[in-house]
Amino acid sequence: MSTNKKPNIDLADHDFGCLVTCAIRYCLGRCTYMPKLVCDFVFPLLPYLDDQTIGCMERDIREAPSYGMDCDYATWMQFLKQIRAEMERRHIAPWQ
């Protein structure tokens, strides 16, 4: 017997933030469609993610040894700009 009840996910939960961080780290430097897909998925969630997740993503992207191809670089820099705007809105300093 199946129910149509959808899972309840708390976007501000730190465990969810860890999964988002893992997705970002997996995509950094990849030359596939995944960086854009993940950035597009995470962008609307930024206001709901905890401060630690936001700071970690900013640092990971800023310090990435590679961004992939030119189109991926543009995706990452746009996403980094969006993360920094959220950090500024929350008054979060960049991680060192």
matplotlib code that plots the C-alpha trace (Angstrom):
import matplotlib.pyplot as plt

x = [0.0, 1.4, 0.7, 1.2, 2.7, 5.8, 8.8, 9.1, 12.6, 13.8, 16.0, 17.6, 18.7, 22.5, 22.3, 20.5, 23.2, 25.9, 24.2, 24.1, 27.8, 28.6, 26.7, 28.7, 32.0, 31.2, 30.5, 33.5, 35.9, 33.6, 33.1, 29.5, 26.0, 26.1, 27.5, 24.7, 22.1, 23.3, 23.7, 20.3, 18.8, 20.6, 20.1, 16.5, 17.3, 20.0, 17.7, 16.8, 20.3, 22.1, 25.0, 27.6, 26.5, 26.5, 30.0, 31.3, 30.0, 31.5, 34.9, 34.8, 34.0, 36.4, 39.3, 38.5, 41.6, 39.5, 36.1, 36.0, 35.4, 34.8, 31.1, 31.4, 33.6, 30.9, 28.3, 30.5, 31.2, 27.5, 26.7, 29.5, 28.0, 24.6, 26.1, 27.9, 24.7, 23.0, 26.0, 25.8, 22.1, 22.8, 25.9, 28.1, 31.8, 33.6, 35.4, 39.1]
y = [0.0, 3.3, 6.8, 9.9, 11.7, 13.7, 13.9, 17.0, 18.5, 21.3, 23.5, 25.2, 21.8, 21.5, 17.9, 19.3, 21.9, 19.2, 17.5, 20.8, 21.3, 17.8, 18.5, 21.8, 20.1, 17.2, 19.6, 22.0, 21.4, 19.1, 19.7, 18.5, 19.9, 19.3, 22.6, 24.6, 22.1, 22.2, 26.0, 26.5, 24.1, 25.7, 29.3, 29.6, 27.8, 30.3, 32.3, 29.1, 27.5, 27.9, 30.4, 27.7, 26.1, 29.5, 30.3, 26.9, 27.2, 30.6, 29.4, 26.2, 28.1, 30.9, 28.5, 25.9, 24.8, 24.5, 25.6, 23.4, 24.9, 28.6, 28.2, 26.5, 29.4, 31.9, 29.7, 29.5, 33.2, 34.1, 31.7, 33.0, 36.5, 35.3, 33.6, 36.8, 38.8, 36.5, 36.7, 40.5, 40.4, 38.3, 40.3, 37.1, 37.7, 35.5, 32.6, 32.7]
z = [0.0, -1.1, 0.3, -1.6, 1.4, 0.4, 2.7, 4.8, 4.3, 6.5, 4.2, 7.2, 8.7, 8.8, 7.4, 4.3, 4.1, 4.1, 1.2, -0.7, 0.1, -1.2, -4.5, -5.0, -4.2, -6.6, -9.4, -9.0, -11.9, -13.8, -17.5, -17.7, -17.4, -13.6, -12.4, -14.0, -12.9, -9.3, -9.2, -10.7, -8.1, -5.1, -6.0, -4.9, -1.6, -0.5, 1.8, 3.6, 4.1, 7.4, 7.7, 7.9, 4.6, 2.9, 4.2, 3.2, -0.3, -0.8, 0.4, -1.6, -4.8, -4.2, -3.5, -6.2, -8.1, -11.3, -12.5, -15.6, -19.0, -19.8, -19.6, -16.2, -15.0, -15.8, -14.0, -10.9, -10.9, -11.2, -8.4, -6.2, -6.8, -5.7, -2.6, -1.6, -2.0, 0.4, 2.8, 2.6, 3.3, 6.4, 7.4, 7.2, 6.6, 4.1, 5.6, 5.7]

ax = plt.figure().add_subplot(projection="3d")
ax.plot(x, y, z, "-o")
ax.set_aspect("equal")
plt.show()
